[in-house]
Amino acid sequence: MGPPIDPKDLQPLFYWAGLTLNACQQFEYGVKALMVAMAQMGVVGFSVDEAVAIIEGERKTTLGNALRMLKGRVHISSGWVDSMDAGLEARNRFIHGFIPNAADRIADPATRGSVVSEIKEIRRVVLDADCAVSEMMETVLLDRGLDWKQLTKQWSDEVQAMNRPASDGSEDAR
């Protein structure tokens, strides 16, 4: 057992691990949101209630099962399927024990950088899969006459407005 690790030396690892965890959650939520949108538009062979139960966690469904349901009920281009399958594999690798399995390499300053590089690569693959999901959502919405880019801008504006600091009341006094 070596000397304790200076927490500052782990900051890059934690930074990239946090971003990767967020990308994994974003990908999973995106797949489930796509299922809801498709169900609401009557595109796939399951009910809106079923899709909403999945996204709300009332019906426990893994990301892998959600992707299988989606692929089993709609024709998806091979490029999107390949990207989502690779994203699922990378996500599962990260979520199901990557950090604990790399503990010895993380503890060793000589190999810690390679762990961070692996995490970055996993994140890239997951984000590519999430991009495929977004492209599918855009395609489905455009097919129904909705502009995905306009919707995402509107949502972004609304989130920014919700996150603005509360007024100190000085503007109301005018």
Residue pairs with C-beta under 8 A, 6 or more apart in sequence:
2 107
5 107
9 109
9 112
10 106
10 112
12 116
13 106
13 112
13 115
13 116
13 119
16 116
16 119
16 120
16 123
17 99
17 119
19 123
20 94
20 119
20 120
20 122
20 123
20 126
21 94
21 95
23 123
23 126
23 127
23 130
24 91
24 94
24 95
24 126
26 130
27 63
27 87
27 91
27 126
27 127
27 129
27 130
27 133
28 63
28 66
28 91
29 55
30 130
30 133
30 134
30 137
31 63
31 66
31 67
31 70
31 84
31 133
32 51
32 54
32 55
32 61
32 66
33 55
33 137
34 70
34 133
34 136
34 137
34 140
35 44
35 46
35 51
35 54
35 55
35 66
35 69
35 70
36 48
36 51
36 52
36 54
36 55
37 137
37 140
37 141
38 44
38 51
38 70
38 74
38 140
39 46
39 47
39 48
39 50
39 51
39 52
40 48
40 51
41 140
41 144
43 74
43 140
44 70
44 73
44 74
45 73
46 69
46 73
50 59
52 58
53 59
54 61
54 66
61 69
63 88
63 91
63 92
64 88
64 92
67 84
67 85
67 88
70 76
71 81
76 84
76 136
79 132
80 132
80 135
80 136
83 128
83 129
83 131
83 132
84 129
84 132
84 133
86 125
86 128
86 129
87 125
87 126
87 128
87 129
87 130
87 132
88 129
89 125
90 121
90 122
90 125
90 126
90 129
91 122
91 126
91 129
93 122
94 119
94 122
94 126
98 118
98 119
98 122
99 106
102 115
102 118
105 111
105 112
105 114
105 115
106 112
106 115
134 148
137 148
138 148
138 149
141 147
141 148
141 151
142 148
